[in-house]
């Protein structure tokens, strides 16, 4: 495992409690645990939006009843929505989850928190099996501390025909024994593995993942419609960035897209950055899958929240220009520089989705997929006080995670 300096394994929350500030200009984490009432906002609940509503925070949780000593903050003219849940994210803030030290990984996590992602699954990219097992060990420590919600292995069990920004030399068929090695290396914190299920061992690997409570995701695949149906019947439940890195929908050969959209057992990931998807494709997915089966993801790489320039994605060099990441060699799109606050604003202002459907795609649906919807994903009493404060134009104003401000709106 990569060596780390003393103290590097302290969680972000531990550092904030000691007074360390996030590596951004604006956040001011709260240390005052006085109960808080945020009142006057449009509050998005599972049952709909409550105008002039309120959210009560006591300690780390949302509560139903306000204590007498609660501090009241008027947030009239704003929106209160649940913290965002990103199930597919490779890094940010100049740091990668696939390489670097624990501190580097924490930088990436912190960057996305300041953009509203209060729960994050760390995704790796294709690499040597020994290296991926080492990374799984490192990331599992952060999962044990609560910094991430688990590990997603995207590759190496994917199709060379649809490899995207993955090194073809390191790809391999999804042998169940090899898949099991990565699960074991993650020490119970593997939550998802993306596979091309048409490859030899693919369907058997789906069954193995299902038996171990790990999500089998179909992606970077050249599968036919029939092969995709077989994989879903075997237990696959997620479409990795639907439309991207898979055959296009055809009228004689509908391919994986039709099978993934039509099956109610499947949650479809969408990258809503304006680059990966045409708005009509996003509308098609929402119309056919329905708002309860869509999960917005970032598929972010190092440059998210950091800027243009040259980066490494695994062993491959990436050029980011005008916020779009592409491989230097070949020009394939290489993840995104998206943050979830931008995905939210685009969904409601450009794609014209309802705020309620957008909240479902960014919070409730991915939380349910991870099996964490008893704790996160909605603003309900008893759940973690993870919330995002947006202004009237859906710009991010504040982020709270477990009752502490990550981005303090400094209101009242």
C-alpha positions in Angstrom: 0.0 0.0 0.0 1.1 3.6 -0.7 2.9 5.0 2.4 1.2 8.0 4.0 2.6 10.6 6.4 1.6 10.6 10.1 -2.0 11.8 10.5 -2.8 11.4 6.8 -5.5 8.9 7.6 -7.5 11.3 9.8 -10.9 11.8 8.2 -12.0 15.1 6.8 -14.5 15.4 9.6 -11.8 14.8 12.2 -9.6 17.5 10.6 -12.5 20.0 10.5 -13.2 19.4 14.2 -9.6 20.2 14.9 -10.1 23.5 13.1 -8.5 22.7 9.7 -10.2 24.5 6.8 -11.1 22.8 3.4 -8.8 23.7 0.5 -11.1 26.3 -1.0 -11.7 30.0 -0.5 -15.2 30.0 0.8 -16.1 27.1 3.2 -16.2 27.8 6.9 -17.2 24.6 8.7 -19.4 25.2 11.7 -18.2 24.1 15.1 -21.2 25.5 17.0 -23.6 22.6 17.7 -26.5 24.8 18.8 -29.7 23.4 17.2 -30.5 25.2 14.0 -33.8 26.1 12.3 -33.5 27.0 8.6 -36.8 28.6 7.8 -38.6 30.3 4.8 -37.1 28.2 2.0 -38.8 26.1 -0.6 -38.0 22.7 0.9 -38.0 19.7 -1.4 -39.3 16.6 0.4 -40.2 13.1 -0.9 -43.8 14.1 -0.9 -43.2 17.3 -2.9 -42.0 20.9 -2.4 -43.1 22.8 0.7 -43.2 26.5 0.2 -42.0 28.6 3.1 -40.9 25.4 4.8 -38.3 24.7 7.5 -35.6 22.2 8.3 -34.5 21.6 11.9 -31.0 20.4 12.6 -29.9 19.1 16.0 -26.4 17.6 16.2 -25.8 15.5 13.1 -29.5 14.8 12.3 -32.6 16.4 11.0 -35.3 16.5 13.7 -39.1 17.0 13.8 -39.3 19.2 16.8 -37.2 22.3 17.5 -35.5 22.7 21.0 -36.1 25.9 22.8 -32.5 27.0 22.4 -32.5 26.6 18.6 -31.0 29.3 16.4 -33.4 30.5 13.7 -31.9 31.5 10.3 -34.2 33.0 7.7 -33.4 31.6 4.2 -36.4 33.0 2.4 -36.0 33.0 -1.3 -33.8 29.9 -1.4 -34.2 26.2 -2.0 -33.3 23.5 0.5 -32.6 20.1 -1.1 -30.9 17.0 0.2 -27.1 16.6 -0.2 -26.1 15.1 -3.5 -25.0 11.4 -3.8 -22.5 10.6 -6.5 -22.0 6.9 -7.2 -19.4 7.4 -10.0 -16.6 9.8 -9.4 -12.8 9.5 -10.2 -11.5 12.6 -8.5 -11.4 16.4 -8.4 -9.5 19.4 -7.1 -6.4 18.2 -9.1 -6.4 14.8 -7.3 -7.3 11.3 -8.5 -8.9 8.5 -6.6 -6.9 6.0 -8.7 -3.5 7.3 -7.7 -1.8 9.5 -5.1 -1.8 9.5 -1.3 -4.6 9.5 1.1 -4.3 13.2 1.4 -4.7 13.5 -2.4 -7.9 11.4 -2.2 -9.2 13.6 0.6 -8.6 16.7 -1.5 -10.8 15.3 -4.2 -13.5 14.3 -1.7 -13.4 17.8 -0.2 -13.6 19.5 -3.5 -16.8 17.7 -4.4 -18.3 18.4 -0.9 -18.0 22.1 -1.5 -20.1 21.6 -4.6 -22.9 19.8 -2.7 -21.9 16.1 -2.9 -22.2 15.0 0.7 -21.9 11.3 -0.2 -19.5 10.0 -2.7 -18.4 6.6 -4.1 -14.7 6.6 -5.2 -14.3 5.1 -8.7 -11.1 3.6 -10.0 -10.0 3.2 -13.7 -8.5 0.2 -15.4 -5.1 -0.8 -14.0 -3.0 -3.8 -13.2 -4.8 -6.2 -10.9 -2.1 -5.9 -8.1 -2.3 -2.1 -8.3 -6.1 -2.1 -8.1 -6.0 -4.4 -5.1 -3.6 -1.9 -3.4 -5.8 1.0 -4.2 -8.8 -0.9 -2.8 -7.0 -1.4 0.4 -6.2 2.4 0.7 -9.8 3.4 -0.3 -11.3 0.9 2.1 -9.6 2.8 5.0 -11.4 6.0 3.9 -14.7 4.1 3.7 -14.2 2.8 7.2 -13.7 6.4 8.4 -16.9 7.5 6.6 -15.2 9.7 4.1 -16.5 7.7 1.1 -19.5 5.5 0.8 -17.5 2.7 -0.9 -15.5 1.8 -4.0 -16.5 1.4 -7.6 -14.3 -0.5 -9.9 -14.7 0.7 -13.5 -12.5 -1.7 -15.4 -10.5 -3.7 -16.1 -13.3 -6.1 -17.1 -14.5 -4.1 -20.0 -14.7 -4.4 -23.8 -11.7 -3.3 -25.9 -14.2 -2.2 -28.5 -15.7 0.3 -26.1 -12.8 1.1 -23.9 -13.1 4.9 -23.9 -10.4 6.4 -21.7 -9.1 3.0 -20.4 -5.7 1.4 -21.3 -6.4 -1.4 -23.7 -3.2 -3.2 -22.7 -4.6 -3.7 -19.2 -8.1 -4.9 -20.0 -9.1 -8.5 -19.2 -12.1 -10.7 -19.3 -14.2 -10.8 -16.2 -13.1 -14.1 -14.7 -15.1 -14.5 -11.5 -12.0 -15.5 -9.6 -10.3 -12.2 -10.6 -13.5 -10.2 -9.8 -13.5 -11.9 -6.4 -9.9 -10.8 -5.7 -11.0 -7.1 -6.0 -14.0 -7.6 -3.8 -11.8 -9.2 -1.1 -9.2 -6.4 -1.4 -11.9 -3.9 -0.7 -12.7 -5.5 2.7 -16.5 -5.2 2.4 -16.4 -1.7 0.8 -16.8 -2.6 -2.9 -20.2 -1.3 -3.8 -20.1 -1.5 -7.6 -18.2 -3.1 -10.5 -18.6 -2.1 -14.1 -18.3 -5.0 -16.6 -18.8 -5.8 -20.2 -21.1 -8.7 -19.4 -20.9 -10.2 -23.0 -17.2 -11.1 -22.4 -16.3 -14.6 -21.3 -17.1 -15.0 -17.6 -19.3 -11.8 -17.6 -22.6 -13.3 -16.7 -21.0 -15.6 -14.1 -19.3 -12.5 -12.6 -22.6 -10.7 -12.4 -24.0 -13.7 -10.4 -20.9 -13.6 -8.1 -21.3 -9.8 -7.5 -25.0 -10.2 -6.8 -24.3 -13.0 -4.3 -21.9 -10.7 -2.4 -24.2 -7.7 -2.3 -22.1 -5.7 -4.9 -23.8 -3.9 -7.7 -23.1 -5.3 -11.1 -23.1 -2.4 -13.6 -23.2 -2.9 -17.4 -20.9 -0.5 -19.2 -18.1 -0.1 -21.6 -19.9 -2.9 -23.4 -20.4 -4.1 -27.0 -23.3 -6.3 -25.9 -26.3 -7.1 -28.0 -29.9 -6.5 -26.7 -30.2 -10.3 -25.9 -26.9 -10.4 -24.1 -27.9 -7.4 -22.0 -31.2 -9.0 -21.1 -29.3 -12.1 -20.0 -27.0 -10.1 -17.7 -30.0 -8.2 -16.2 -31.7 -11.5 -15.5 -28.5 -12.7 -13.8 -28.5 -9.7 -11.4 -27.1 -6.6 -13.1 -28.9 -3.5 -11.9 -27.0 -0.4 -13.2 -26.2 1.1 -16.6 -22.8 2.8 -16.4 -23.2 6.2 -18.0 -26.0 5.2 -20.3 -25.4 5.9 -24.0 -21.7 6.5 -23.6 -19.2 3.6 -24.3 -21.9 1.3 -25.7 -23.5 0.7 -29.2 -26.0 3.2 -30.3 -29.7 2.4 -30.3 -30.5 0.8 -33.6 -33.9 -0.1 -35.2 -32.7 -3.7 -36.1 -30.1 -4.1 -33.5 -31.4 -2.2 -30.4 -28.3 -3.1 -28.4 -27.9 -2.6 -24.6 -29.6 0.8 -24.5 -33.1 -0.5 -25.2 -32.7 -3.4 -22.7 -31.4 -1.1 -20.0 -34.1 1.5 -20.4 -37.0 -0.9 -20.5 -36.2 -3.0 -17.5 -37.6 -1.7 -14.2 -34.8 -3.4 -12.2 -32.1 -1.2 -13.8 -31.0 2.3 -12.6 -29.4 4.3 -15.4 -26.5 6.7 -14.8 -26.5 9.9 -16.8 -23.7 12.5 -17.1 -25.5 15.8 -17.4 -22.7 18.1 -18.4 -23.9 19.1 -21.9 -20.9 17.2 -23.5 -21.7 13.5 -22.9 -25.4 13.7 -23.8 -27.6 15.7 -26.1 -30.6 17.1 -24.3 -32.9 14.8 -26.4 -31.0 11.7 -25.1 -31.5 12.8 -21.5 -35.2 13.4 -22.1 -35.5 10.0 -23.7 -33.9 8.4 -20.7 -36.2 10.2 -18.3 -39.3 9.4 -20.3 -38.6 5.7 -20.7 -36.8 4.9 -17.4 -38.9 7.3 -15.4 -37.6 9.7 -12.7 -37.2 7.0 -10.1 -34.7 5.1 -12.2 -32.2 7.8 -13.1 -29.0 8.6 -11.2 -27.0 11.7 -12.2 -23.3 11.1 -11.9 -20.3 13.2 -12.6 -17.8 10.6 -13.8 -15.4 13.4 -12.7 -11.7 13.2 -13.1 -8.9 15.3 -11.5 -9.7 18.5 -13.3 -13.2 18.8 -11.7 -13.2 22.0 -9.6 -9.6 22.7 -10.6 -9.2 23.9 -14.2 -7.9 23.2 -17.7 -4.5 21.6 -18.3 -2.8 18.2 -18.6 -3.7 15.4 -16.3 -3.2 11.6 -16.0 -6.2 9.3 -15.9 -4.6 6.0 -14.8 -1.8 5.5 -17.2 -3.3 7.7 -19.9 -2.6 11.4 -20.5 -5.6 13.7 -20.7 -6.0 17.3 -22.1 -8.7 19.4 -20.5 -9.7 22.4 -22.6 -12.7 24.6 -22.0 -13.8 22.2 -19.3 -13.9 19.1 -21.6 -11.5 16.2 -20.9 -10.1 14.2 -23.8 -7.3 11.7 -24.2 -4.2 13.3 -25.7 -3.8 10.2 -27.9 -7.0 9.5 -29.9 -9.2 12.3 -28.5 -11.8 10.1 -26.7 -13.8 11.8 -24.0 -12.0 11.0 -20.7 -14.5 11.4 -17.9 -15.8 14.9 -17.1 -15.0 18.0 -15.1 -18.6 18.1 -13.8 -19.7 18.9 -10.3 -23.2 18.0 -9.1 -24.3 21.6 -8.4 -23.7 22.3 -12.1 -25.6 19.1 -13.0 -28.5 20.3 -10.9 -28.6 23.8 -12.3 -28.4 22.5 -15.9 -31.2 20.0 -15.3 -33.7 22.6 -14.1 -32.7 25.6 -16.2 -31.7 24.0 -19.6 -33.2 20.5 -19.6 -36.4 21.8 -17.9 -36.7 19.0 -15.5 -38.8 19.6 -12.4 -36.9 20.3 -9.2 -38.4 17.3 -7.6 -37.2 14.9 -10.4 -33.8 16.5 -10.3 -33.6 15.9 -6.6 -34.6 12.3 -7.1 -31.8 11.8 -9.7 -29.1 13.5 -7.6 -30.0 12.3 -4.1 -32.9 9.9 -3.5 -32.3 7.4 -6.3 -28.5 6.9 -5.7 -29.0 6.7 -2.0 -31.6 4.0 -2.4 -29.3 2.1 -4.9 -26.5 2.1 -2.2 -28.9 0.9 0.4 -28.4 4.1 2.4 -31.8 5.7 2.0 -32.5 5.2 5.7 -29.8 7.8 6.4 -29.4 10.0 3.4 -31.1 11.1 0.2 -34.0 13.1 1.6 -34.8 15.8 4.2 -36.6 13.8 6.7 -36.5 13.6 10.5 -34.0 11.1 11.8 -31.8 11.3 8.7 -28.3 12.8 8.5 -28.4 16.6 8.2 -26.9 16.6 4.7 -28.4 19.5 2.7 -27.7 22.0 0.0 -28.9 25.6 0.0 -29.5 27.0 -3.4 -30.5 30.6 -4.4 -33.5 31.4 -6.5 -31.5 30.8 -9.7 -30.3 27.4 -8.4 -26.8 28.6 -7.7 -25.1 26.9 -4.7 -25.0 29.0 -1.5 -24.4 26.5 1.3 -23.6 22.9 2.0 -24.1 21.1 5.2 -22.9 17.6 6.0 -23.9 15.8 9.1 -24.9 19.0 10.8 -21.7 21.0 10.0 -21.4 23.6 7.3 -18.9 22.6 4.6 -19.8 25.8 2.7 -21.3 28.3 5.1 -23.9 30.6 3.6 -23.2 33.1 6.4 -26.9 34.1 6.6 -28.3 35.5 9.9 
